[in-house]
Amino acid sequence: MTGMMTAVLKASPAPGSTVTQVPIPGLGPRDVLIKVRAASICGTDLHIHDWDKWAQGRVRPPLVFGHEFCGHVVEAGPAVTQIEVGAFVSVEGHIADGTC
């Protein structure tokens, strides 16, 4: 899938962030693309937005951030075998099992 998507962007190493349009990322063979239906803000997002000491030691802008969301799988790489296009998923970005 190509095109643009809405994202929260940490453009530079300074306080603040922006909601903007960015290119939809390409998929690797074990990746899935999810159309986000709902998202939330967590403490990590606040650290990144505020650009506090924690974020300064871990984050390298520019990057799209946010990791608490759910939605539908709209595309899957050729090596993905356990999740089908159309599946409704909730994402846990801290724990990866390596299957997609």
N, C-alpha and C positions, 0 to 999 in steps of 0.2 A: 504494500500500500504506500502510496506517495501522497504528498500534500502537506498541510500545516495542521498544527494542533495548538490548543491553548495550554500554557504551562506557567508555573511559577519559576522565575529565573533569578538566580544570584549572579548578576553580571560582573561584579567587581568585588574586591576584598574591602568592603566598607559596609556600614549599616544600611539596611534596606533590601528590598527585593521588588520585582515587578511581575505583573501578570501580562504575558505577551504571547505572540504567535511564534512558534518554532517549527522546524521541519519534523515530520513524523520520523522516528528513528527506523533504520533498516533492521531487519531480523537476521539473526544468526540461525544456524541449523537447529539449535535447542532452545530458541526463544519463542515467546508468544507475545502478540500485540493485544492489548486490552483497551477497549473503549470505556473510559471511566464514567461511571454513573453517579458515584458519591465519593467524597474525599473529606478528610478531616486534617486538622492541624495538631501537631504534637509538640512536645518539648524540644525535640531535635530541630524542628522547623523554626521554632522561636529563637534558638541559639544561632542558627544560620542567618535568619533575618536580622537579629540584633548585632551580629558579628562580634560576639563576645570571645573571651579567651579560649573557651572550649572549641568554638567553630574555627577560630584562627589557627589552631593546632591540627585540625583535621580536614578542612574543606579547602579545595583549590578551585576558585571560580575561574571561568564561568561554568555554571552547571545548572541543570534543571533539578529541582529538589522536591521532596515529598514522597512518603512511602506508606501512607495509610489510606487505602482506597479499595473500591470494589467495582466490578463491571463485567462486561461480556468479552470473551475471547473473539476477536475478529479475524485473526490470522495466526497461523502456527508454522514454525519452521519444519523442514522435512524430517528431522530426527525426533520431533515431539510425538509421543505415542500414547500418553495417558490423559491428555486434555484435548477436547474437541472444540472446533470453532462453534461458537454459540453458547458454550458453557458459561454460567455465571460464577465468578470467582471472587474471593476476597484475598488480598495480598498481605503476606507477612514478609516484609523485605529484610528482616534480620536473620531469618533462617531459610537457607536454600538447600533443597534436597538433590539438586543437580538433574532433575528429570525434565525440566523445561526451561 
